Amino acid sequence: MKRVKPLARFYERETAAYAIICNIDYILEECPFSVGATSLRLKEVLNSMENSSPGTKLQFYFDFLRAKEKGIFPALTRAELHCCQHCGEATGASGLCAFCRLLERTRQP
């Protein structure tokens, strides 16, 4: 499923600054379920590289997009999508989507 990412070329600090200037509420904390996630470590590494060599993250992103356009990455197979039995949103799982499963768990005593 394709996603629209209008702010993908902006740094996180720029996006946060824009939100503050425009009085838009946003969440500062990391997702509580991301504890120990590899993505946080990779984010740390990229931020460290960016601090020592400004522009690295953006250049990495642009190079990735160019490589993708050239077909360097193998085609990914698409997962079969189903409709969530509760909310009707698309999900790769049959039955409930991840959000509805999580919601269901929080409602159980």
N, CA, C and O atoms as CSV, one atom per row, in Angstrom:
chain,resi,resn,atom,element,x,y,z
A,1,MET,N,N,0.848,-1.177,0.000
A,1,MET,CA,C,0.000,0.000,0.000
A,1,MET,C,C,0.893,1.240,0.000
A,1,MET,O,O,1.755,1.383,0.868
A,2,LYS,N,N,0.697,2.117,-0.947
A,2,LYS,CA,C,1.481,3.348,-1.025
A,2,LYS,C,C,0.989,4.328,0.034
A,2,LYS,O,O,-0.195,4.380,0.368
A,3,ARG,N,N,1.945,5.103,0.548
A,3,ARG,CA,C,1.600,6.107,1.554
A,3,ARG,C,C,2.080,7.468,1.083
A,3,ARG,O,O,3.112,7.584,0.422
A,4,VAL,N,N,1.334,8.475,1.425
A,4,VAL,CA,C,1.726,9.845,1.110
A,4,VAL,C,C,2.537,10.349,2.295
A,4,VAL,O,O,2.081,10.296,3.436
A,5,LYS,N,N,3.741,10.839,2.020
A,5,LYS,CA,C,4.613,11.332,3.082
A,5,LYS,C,C,5.098,12.734,2.720
A,5,LYS,O,O,6.237,12.907,2.286
A,6,PRO,N,N,4.238,13.730,2.897
A,6,PRO,CA,C,4.590,15.083,2.448
A,6,PRO,C,C,5.757,15.708,3.206
A,6,PRO,O,O,6.381,16.636,2.693
A,7,LEU,N,N,6.070,15.233,4.405
A,7,LEU,CA,C,7.141,15.840,5.192
A,7,LEU,C,C,8.399,14.974,5.219
A,7,LEU,O,O,9.288,15.207,6.038
A,8,ALA,N,N,8.486,13.985,4.339
A,8,ALA,CA,C,9.597,13.033,4.348
A,8,ALA,C,C,10.956,13.696,4.143
A,8,ALA,O,O,11.965,13.187,4.632
A,9,ARG,N,N,11.000,14.807,3.439
A,9,ARG,CA,C,12.287,15.447,3.151
A,9,ARG,C,C,12.672,16.490,4.197
A,9,ARG,O,O,13.658,17.207,4.025
A,10,PHE,N,N,11.911,16.576,5.261
A,10,PHE,CA,C,12.225,17.524,6.328
A,10,PHE,C,C,12.784,16.771,7.525
A,10,PHE,O,O,12.398,15.636,7.802
A,11,TYR,N,N,13.695,17.420,8.224
A,11,TYR,CA,C,14.246,16.830,9.441
A,11,TYR,C,C,13.202,16.886,10.548
A,11,TYR,O,O,12.293,17.715,10.529
A,12,GLU,N,N,13.354,15.987,11.508
A,12,GLU,CA,C,12.409,15.912,12.623
A,12,GLU,C,C,12.346,17.241,13.384
A,12,GLU,O,O,11.272,17.677,13.798
A,13,ARG,N,N,13.506,17.878,13.561
A,13,ARG,CA,C,13.535,19.172,14.271
A,13,ARG,C,C,12.773,20.248,13.502
A,13,ARG,O,O,12.093,21.081,14.102
A,14,GLU,N,N,12.887,20.230,12.187
A,14,GLU,CA,C,12.166,21.224,11.367
A,14,GLU,C,C,10.670,21.014,11.479
A,14,GLU,O,O,9.905,21.973,11.581
A,15,THR,N,N,10.253,19.754,11.461
A,15,THR,CA,C,8.827,19.443,11.582
A,15,THR,C,C,8.309,19.870,12.954
A,15,THR,O,O,7.215,20.423,13.068
A,16,ALA,N,N,9.110,19.608,14.003
A,16,ALA,CA,C,8.723,20.010,15.359
A,16,ALA,C,C,8.639,21.532,15.467
A,16,ALA,O,O,7.712,22.067,16.074
A,17,ALA,N,N,9.606,22.221,14.878
A,17,ALA,CA,C,9.594,23.689,14.904
A,17,ALA,C,C,8.346,24.230,14.208
A,17,ALA,O,O,7.714,25.166,14.699
A,18,TYR,N,N,7.996,23.642,13.068
A,18,TYR,CA,C,6.800,24.053,12.337
A,18,TYR,C,C,5.551,23.854,13.199
A,18,TYR,O,O,4.672,24.716,13.244
A,19,ALA,N,N,5.485,22.706,13.882
A,19,ALA,CA,C,4.335,22.417,14.741
A,19,ALA,C,C,4.229,23.443,15.865
A,19,ALA,O,O,3.133,23.897,16.192
A,20,ILE,N,N,5.363,23.806,16.453
A,20,ILE,CA,C,5.362,24.791,17.543
A,20,ILE,C,C,4.921,26.159,17.025
A,20,ILE,O,O,4.084,26.817,17.643
A,21,ILE,N,N,5.478,26.585,15.897
A,21,ILE,CA,C,5.135,27.894,15.321
A,21,ILE,C,C,3.648,27.970,14.971
A,21,ILE,O,O,3.005,29.002,15.165
A,22,CYS,N,N,3.114,26.863,14.452
A,22,CYS,CA,C,1.702,26.839,14.034
A,22,CYS,C,C,0.764,26.400,15.157
A,22,CYS,O,O,-0.434,26.222,14.940
A,23,ASN,N,N,1.314,26.229,16.350
A,23,ASN,CA,C,0.495,25.851,17.506
A,23,ASN,C,C,-0.199,24.504,17.312
A,23,ASN,O,O,-1.354,24.333,17.704
A,24,ILE,N,N,0.506,23.555,16.710
A,24,ILE,CA,C,-0.033,22.216,16.476
A,24,ILE,C,C,0.500,21.294,17.568
A,24,ILE,O,O,1.712,21.199,17.761
A,25,ASP,N,N,-0.388,20.621,18.279
A,25,ASP,CA,C,0.039,19.687,19.311
A,25,ASP,C,C,0.685,18.469,18.663
A,25,ASP,O,O,0.224,17.985,17.629
A,26,TYR,N,N,1.742,17.986,19.275
A,26,TYR,CA,C,2.364,16.760,18.794
A,26,TYR,C,C,2.949,16.018,19.989
A,26,TYR,O,O,3.166,16.605,21.049
A,27,ILE,N,N,3.196,14.753,19.816
A,27,ILE,CA,C,3.689,13.906,20.909
A,27,ILE,C,C,5.203,13.897,20.883
A,27,ILE,O,O,5.807,13.618,19.848
A,28,LEU,N,N,5.820,14.200,22.013
A,28,LEU,CA,C,7.272,14.237,22.116
A,28,LEU,C,C,7.868,12.862,22.423
A,28,LEU,O,O,8.987,12.567,22.004
A,29,GLU,N,N,7.142,12.031,23.140
A,29,GLU,CA,C,7.667,10.751,23.596
A,29,GLU,C,C,7.721,9.724,22.466
A,29,GLU,O,O,6.936,9.767,21.518
A,30,GLU,N,N,8.673,8.801,22.599
A,30,GLU,CA,C,8.743,7.675,21.681
A,30,GLU,C,C,7.594,6.725,22.019
A,30,GLU,O,O,7.075,6.747,23.135
A,31,CYS,N,N,7.206,5.909,21.076
A,31,CYS,CA,C,6.156,4.921,21.296
A,31,CYS,C,C,6.599,3.962,22.402
A,31,CYS,O,O,7.714,3.444,22.338
A,32,PRO,N,N,5.768,3.710,23.406
A,32,PRO,CA,C,6.160,2.805,24.496
A,32,PRO,C,C,6.412,1.376,24.008
A,32,PRO,O,O,7.094,0.613,24.692
A,33,PHE,N,N,5.887,1.004,22.863
A,33,PHE,CA,C,6.085,-0.345,22.330
A,33,PHE,C,C,7.388,-0.452,21.534
A,33,PHE,O,O,7.746,-1.536,21.071
A,34,SER,N,N,8.094,0.668,21.374
A,34,SER,CA,C,9.327,0.639,20.585
A,34,SER,C,C,10.566,0.343,21.423
A,34,SER,O,O,11.676,0.323,20.892
A,35,VAL,N,N,10.396,0.115,22.717
A,35,VAL,CA,C,11.533,-0.162,23.591
A,35,VAL,C,C,12.293,-1.380,23.062
A,35,VAL,O,O,11.719,-2.452,22.870
A,36,GLY,N,N,13.587,-1.194,22.834
A,36,GLY,CA,C,14.421,-2.276,22.331
A,36,GLY,C,C,14.345,-2.475,20.819
A,36,GLY,O,O,14.979,-3.385,20.286
A,37,ALA,N,N,13.582,-1.643,20.128
A,37,ALA,CA,C,13.425,-1.796,18.679
A,37,ALA,C,C,14.709,-1.422,17.950
A,37,ALA,O,O,15.382,-0.459,18.316
A,38,THR,N,N,15.036,-2.177,16.934
A,38,THR,CA,C,16.220,-1.912,16.113
A,38,THR,C,C,16.145,-0.531,15.489
A,38,THR,O,O,17.168,0.134,15.326
A,39,SER,N,N,14.950,-0.095,15.141
A,39,SER,CA,C,14.792,1.202,14.482
A,39,SER,C,C,15.306,2.349,15.351
A,39,SER,O,O,15.814,3.339,14.825
A,40,LEU,N,N,15.180,2.229,16.674
A,40,LEU,CA,C,15.680,3.291,17.556
A,40,LEU,C,C,17.203,3.337,17.521
A,40,LEU,O,O,17.792,4.418,17.530
A,41,ARG,N,N,17.835,2.182,17.481
A,41,ARG,CA,C,19.301,2.132,17.401
A,41,ARG,C,C,19.769,2.723,16.066
A,41,ARG,O,O,20.734,3.487,16.027
A,42,LEU,N,N,19.087,2.371,14.983
A,42,LEU,CA,C,19.449,2.906,13.672
A,42,LEU,C,C,19.248,4.423,13.627
A,42,LEU,O,O,20.040,5.144,13.018
A,43,LYS,N,N,18.195,4.892,14.269
A,43,LYS,CA,C,17.931,6.329,14.343
A,43,LYS,C,C,19.074,7.030,15.082
A,43,LYS,O,O,19.515,8.108,14.683
A,44,GLU,N,N,19.549,6.399,16.169
A,44,GLU,CA,C,20.679,6.931,16.931
A,44,GLU,C,C,21.928,7.040,16.064
A,44,GLU,O,O,22.620,8.058,16.084
A,45,VAL,N,N,22.212,5.982,15.301
A,45,VAL,CA,C,23.389,5.951,14.433
A,45,VAL,C,C,23.291,7.046,13.372
A,45,VAL,O,O,24.251,7.784,13.148
A,46,LEU,N,N,22.136,7.150,12.723
A,46,LEU,CA,C,21.949,8.182,11.697
A,46,LEU,C,C,22.078,9.589,12.283
A,46,LEU,O,O,22.672,10.470,11.662
A,47,ASN,N,N,21.522,9.797,13.480
A,47,ASN,CA,C,21.622,11.109,14.122
A,47,ASN,C,C,23.072,11.437,14.473
A,47,ASN,O,O,23.501,12.584,14.348
A,48,SER,N,N,23.824,10.430,14.911
A,48,SER,CA,C,25.239,10.625,15.216
A,48,SER,C,C,26.009,11.016,13.951
A,48,SER,O,O,26.846,11.918,13.978
A,49,MET,N,N,25.716,10.332,12.849
A,49,MET,CA,C,26.361,10.656,11.571
A,49,MET,C,C,25.979,12.065,11.122
A,49,MET,O,O,26.814,12.806,10.604
A,50,GLU,N,N,24.732,12.422,11.319
A,50,GLU,CA,C,24.250,13.751,10.936
A,50,GLU,C,C,24.939,14.830,11.755
A,50,GLU,O,O,25.286,15.886,11.227
A,51,ASN,N,N,25.140,14.569,13.050
A,51,ASN,CA,C,25.802,15.557,13.914
A,51,ASN,C,C,27.244,15.808,13.482
A,51,ASN,O,O,27.716,16.944,13.520
A,52,SER,N,N,27.942,14.751,13.075
A,52,SER,CA,C,29.335,14.919,12.674
A,52,SER,C,C,29.478,15.373,11.222
A,52,SER,O,O,30.504,15.941,10.847
A,53,SER,N,N,28.462,15.128,10.413
A,53,SER,CA,C,28.516,15.525,9.001
A,53,SER,C,C,27.114,15.940,8.547
A,53,SER,O,O,26.378,15.119,7.999
A,54,PRO,N,N,26.737,17.206,8.768
A,54,PRO,CA,C,25.399,17.683,8.421
A,54,PRO,C,C,25.039,17.396,6.960
A,54,PRO,O,O,25.848,17.587,6.053
A,55,GLY,N,N,23.812,16.936,6.764
A,55,GLY,CA,C,23.319,16.621,5.424
A,55,GLY,C,C,23.375,15.133,5.098
A,55,GLY,O,O,22.853,14.701,4.070
A,56,THR,N,N,24.009,14.341,5.976
A,56,THR,CA,C,24.166,12.910,5.732
A,56,THR,C,C,22.821,12.195,5.624
A,56,THR,O,O,22.614,11.385,4.721
A,57,LYS,N,N,21.918,12.495,6.540
A,57,LYS,CA,C,20.624,11.807,6.540
A,57,LYS,C,C,19.846,12.100,5.256
A,57,LYS,O,O,19.275,11.195,4.650
A,58,LEU,N,N,19.828,13.348,4.856
A,58,LEU,CA,C,19.098,13.731,3.650
A,58,LEU,C,C,19.730,13.105,2.408
A,58,LEU,O,O,19.020,12.639,1.517
A,59,GLN,N,N,21.051,13.092,2.350
A,59,GLN,CA,C,21.743,12.490,1.217
A,59,GLN,C,C,21.468,10.990,1.153
A,59,GLN,O,O,21.270,10.434,0.072
A,60,PHE,N,N,21.458,10.340,2.316
A,60,PHE,CA,C,21.147,8.910,2.386
A,60,PHE,C,C,19.745,8.658,1.824
A,60,PHE,O,O,19.537,7.725,1.048
A,61,TYR,N,N,18.797,9.492,2.219
A,61,TYR,CA,C,17.422,9.354,1.762
A,61,TYR,C,C,17.316,9.553,0.241
A,61,TYR,O,O,16.655,8.778,-0.450
A,62,PHE,N,N,17.973,10.600,-0.265
A,62,PHE,CA,C,17.932,10.863,-1.714
A,62,PHE,C,C,18.578,9.729,-2.496
A,62,PHE,O,O,18.068,9.326,-3.541
A,63,ASP,N,N,19.708,9.207,-1.992
A,63,ASP,CA,C,20.372,8.077,-2.658
A,63,ASP,C,C,19.470,6.843,-2.656
A,63,ASP,O,O,19.417,6.099,-3.635
A,64,PHE,N,N,18.772,6.639,-1.561
A,64,PHE,CA,C,17.825,5.517,-1.474
A,64,PHE,C,C,16.729,5.662,-2.526
A,64,PHE,O,O,16.396,4.697,-3.214
A,65,LEU,N,N,16.170,6.858,-2.653
A,65,LEU,CA,C,15.112,7.093,-3.642
A,65,LEU,C,C,15.621,6.875,-5.059
A,65,LEU,O,O,14.920,6.298,-5.891
A,66,ARG,N,N,16.855,7.339,-5.343
A,66,ARG,CA,C,17.434,7.137,-6.675
A,66,ARG,C,C,17.637,5.655,-6.965
A,66,ARG,O,O,17.343,5.189,-8.066
A,67,ALA,N,N,18.135,4.918,-5.985
A,67,ALA,CA,C,18.359,3.473,-6.154
A,67,ALA,C,C,17.040,2.752,-6.375
A,67,ALA,O,O,16.956,1.819,-7.174
A,68,LYS,N,N,16.018,3.187,-5.666
A,68,LYS,CA,C,14.690,2.585,-5.818
A,68,LYS,C,C,14.147,2.822,-7.224
A,68,LYS,O,O,13.579,1.918,-7.836
A,69,GLU,N,N,14.325,4.045,-7.732
A,69,GLU,CA,C,13.868,4.378,-9.088
A,69,GLU,C,C,14.586,3.544,-10.149
A,69,GLU,O,O,13.992,3.178,-11.164
A,70,LYS,N,N,15.859,3.247,-9.911
A,70,LYS,CA,C,16.648,2.464,-10.857
A,70,LYS,C,C,16.329,0.970,-10.776
A,70,LYS,O,O,16.828,0.186,-11.583
A,71,GLY,N,N,15.506,0.575,-9.814
A,71,GLY,CA,C,15.125,-0.827,-9.684
A,71,GLY,C,C,16.185,-1.690,-9.026
A,71,GLY,O,O,16.220,-2.903,-9.234
A,72,ILE,N,N,17.045,-1.073,-8.237
A,72,ILE,CA,C,18.120,-1.816,-7.573
A,72,ILE,C,C,17.571,-2.784,-6.526
A,72,ILE,O,O,18.143,-3.851,-6.306
A,73,PHE,N,N,16.483,-2.421,-5.890
A,73,PHE,CA,C,15.903,-3.286,-4.866
A,73,PHE,C,C,14.981,-4.307,-5.523
A,73,PHE,O,O,14.236,-3.969,-6.443
A,74,PRO,N,N,15.026,-5.549,-5.058
A,74,PRO,CA,C,14.129,-6.557,-5.641
A,74,PRO,C,C,12.672,-6.225,-5.330
A,74,PRO,O,O,12.357,-5.637,-4.295
A,75,ALA,N,N,11.807,-6.610,-6.239
A,75,ALA,CA,C,10.377,-6.346,-6.041
A,75,ALA,C,C,9.887,-7.130,-4.826
A,75,ALA,O,O,10.212,-8.304,-4.653
A,76,LEU,N,N,9.117,-6.470,-4.009
A,76,LEU,CA,C,8.563,-7.122,-2.826
A,76,LEU,C,C,7.199,-7.709,-3.167
A,76,LEU,O,O,6.435,-7.128,-3.938
A,77,THR,N,N,6.910,-8.848,-2.594
A,77,THR,CA,C,5.582,-9.418,-2.803
A,77,THR,C,C,4.615,-8.710,-1.872
A,77,THR,O,O,4.943,-8.401,-0.726
A,78,ARG,N,N,3.463,-8.468,-2.364
A,78,ARG,CA,C,2.455,-7.771,-1.563
A,78,ARG,C,C,1.668,-8.766,-0.723
A,78,ARG,O,O,1.270,-9.831,-1.195
A,79,ALA,N,N,1.457,-8.395,0.523
A,79,ALA,CA,C,0.665,-9.231,1.414
A,79,ALA,C,C,-0.803,-9.134,1.018
A,79,ALA,O,O,-1.268,-8.093,0.553
A,80,GLU,N,N,-1.509,-10.211,1.204
A,80,GLU,CA,C,-2.946,-10.203,0.925
A,80,GLU,C,C,-3.626,-9.389,2.020
A,80,GLU,O,O,-3.401,-9.620,3.208
A,81,LEU,N,N,-4.450,-8.446,1.615
A,81,LEU,CA,C,-5.138,-7.601,2.587
A,81,LEU,C,C,-6.543,-8.105,2.850
A,81,LEU,O,O,-7.230,-8.608,1.961
A,82,HIS,N,N,-6.943,-7.953,4.091
A,82,HIS,CA,C,-8.289,-8.305,4.541
A,82,HIS,C,C,-8.898,-7.076,5.194
A,82,HIS,O,O,-8.193,-6.109,5.482
A,83,CYS,N,N,-10.184,-7.109,5.425
A,83,CYS,CA,C,-10.851,-6.039,6.173
A,83,CYS,C,C,-10.940,-6.442,7.631
A,83,CYS,O,O,-11.299,-7.576,7.948
A,84,CYS,N,N,-10.616,-5.518,8.513
A,84,CYS,CA,C,-10.744,-5.774,9.949
A,84,CYS,C,C,-12.222,-6.020,10.259
A,84,CYS,O,O,-13.097,-5.284,9.805
A,85,GLN,N,N,-12.475,-7.055,11.030
A,85,GLN,CA,C,-13.866,-7.408,11.352
A,85,GLN,C,C,-14.529,-6.379,12.260
A,85,GLN,O,O,-15.755,-6.347,12.366
A,86,HIS,N,N,-13.727,-5.533,12.920
A,86,HIS,CA,C,-14.312,-4.551,13.832
A,86,HIS,C,C,-14.433,-3.160,13.199
A,86,HIS,O,O,-15.512,-2.568,13.183
A,87,CYS,N,N,-13.295,-2.643,12.671
A,87,CYS,CA,C,-13.318,-1.266,12.156
A,87,CYS,C,C,-13.406,-1.177,10.631
A,87,CYS,O,O,-13.713,-0.114,10.090
A,88,GLY,N,N,-13.140,-2.279,9.941
A,88,GLY,CA,C,-13.240,-2.296,8.487
A,88,GLY,C,C,-12.000,-1.817,7.743
A,88,GLY,O,O,-11.976,-1.827,6.513
A,89,GLU,N,N,-10.963,-1.393,8.480
A,89,GLU,CA,C,-9.725,-0.941,7.829
A,89,GLU,C,C,-8.959,-2.120,7.254
A,89,GLU,O,O,-9.147,-3.260,7.681
A,90,ALA,N,N,-8.097,-1.846,6.288
A,90,ALA,CA,C,-7.290,-2.903,5.666
A,90,ALA,C,C,-6.250,-3.416,6.653
A,90,ALA,O,O,-5.654,-2.636,7.396
A,91,THR,N,N,-6.034,-4.728,6.659
A,91,THR,CA,C,-5.041,-5.352,7.527
A,91,THR,C,C,-4.478,-6.590,6.851
A,91,THR,O,O,-5.148,-7.234,6.043
A,92,GLY,N,N,-3.243,-6.911,7.191
A,92,GLY,CA,C,-2.627,-8.114,6.650
A,92,GLY,C,C,-3.084,-9.363,7.385
A,92,GLY,O,O,-2.901,-10.479,6.899
A,93,ALA,N,N,-3.674,-9.173,8.546
A,93,ALA,CA,C,-4.146,-10.305,9.353
A,93,ALA,C,C,-5.610,-10.583,9.055
A,93,ALA,O,O,-6.378,-9.670,8.752
A,94,SER,N,N,-5.987,-11.845,9.142
A,94,SER,CA,C,-7.424,-12.133,9.014
A,94,SER,C,C,-8.021,-11.918,10.396
A,94,SER,O,O,-7.384,-12.246,11.398
A,95,GLY,N,N,-9.193,-11.391,10.469
A,95,GLY,CA,C,-9.809,-11.086,11.760
A,95,GLY,C,C,-9.664,-9.617,12.073
A,95,GLY,O,O,-10.098,-8.763,11.301
A,96,LEU,N,N,-9.048,-9.320,13.214
A,96,LEU,CA,C,-8.899,-7.933,13.663
A,96,LEU,C,C,-7.547,-7.356,13.253
A,96,LEU,O,O,-6.554,-8.077,13.160
A,97,CYS,N,N,-7.522,-6.047,13.010
A,97,CYS,CA,C,-6.262,-5.366,12.725
A,97,CYS,C,C,-5.482,-5.225,14.035
A,97,CYS,O,O,-6.033,-5.464,15.110
A,98,ALA,N,N,-4.217,-4.842,13.955
A,98,ALA,CA,C,-3.358,-4.733,15.138
A,98,ALA,C,C,-3.925,-3.734,16.147
A,98,ALA,O,O,-3.867,-3.970,17.353
A,99,PHE,N,N,-4.471,-2.622,15.658
A,99,PHE,CA,C,-5.016,-1.620,16.573
A,99,PHE,C,C,-6.210,-2.173,17.341
A,99,PHE,O,O,-6.302,-1.998,18.556
A,100,CYS,N,N,-7.125,-2.839,16.639
A,100,CYS,CA,C,-8.308,-3.379,17.309
A,100,CYS,C,C,-7.933,-4.507,18.274
A,100,CYS,O,O,-8.557,-4.656,19.324
A,101,ARG,N,N,-6.908,-5.309,17.921
A,101,ARG,CA,C,-6.434,-6.354,18.840
A,101,ARG,C,C,-5.870,-5.726,20.107
A,101,ARG,O,O,-6.127,-6.201,21.213
A,102,LEU,N,N,-5.093,-4.645,19.937
A,102,LEU,CA,C,-4.517,-3.944,21.082
A,102,LEU,C,C,-5.617,-3.327,21.930
A,102,LEU,O,O,-5.586,-3.420,23.157
A,103,LEU,N,N,-6.575,-2.707,21.290
A,103,LEU,CA,C,-7.713,-2.110,21.994
A,103,LEU,C,C,-8.481,-3.169,22.781
A,103,LEU,O,O,-8.899,-2.937,23.916
A,104,GLU,N,N,-8.657,-4.333,22.160
A,104,GLU,CA,C,-9.365,-5.433,22.806
A,104,GLU,C,C,-8.621,-5.897,24.057
A,104,GLU,O,O,-9.239,-6.190,25.080
A,105,ARG,N,N,-7.292,-5.962,23.969
A,105,ARG,CA,C,-6.486,-6.388,25.126
A,105,ARG,C,C,-6.568,-5.380,26.255
A,105,ARG,O,O,-6.557,-5.774,27.422
A,106,THR,N,N,-6.651,-4.065,25.945
A,106,THR,CA,C,-6.714,-3.066,27.004
A,106,THR,C,C,-8.065,-3.075,27.712
A,106,THR,O,O,-8.179,-2.615,28.848
A,107,ARG,N,N,-9.071,-3.591,27.046
A,107,ARG,CA,C,-10.416,-3.628,27.640
A,107,ARG,C,C,-10.629,-4.875,28.502
A,107,ARG,O,O,-11.575,-4.926,29.289
A,108,GLN,N,N,-9.771,-5.868,28.363
A,108,GLN,CA,C,-9.912,-7.089,29.159
A,108,GLN,C,C,-9.387,-6.845,30.564
A,108,GLN,O,O,-8.363,-6.187,30.748
A,109,PRO,N,N,-10.107,-7.386,31.570
A,109,PRO,CA,C,-9.670,-7.160,32.973
A,109,PRO,C,C,-8.385,-7.879,33.300
A,109,PRO,O,O,-7.896,-7.788,34.426
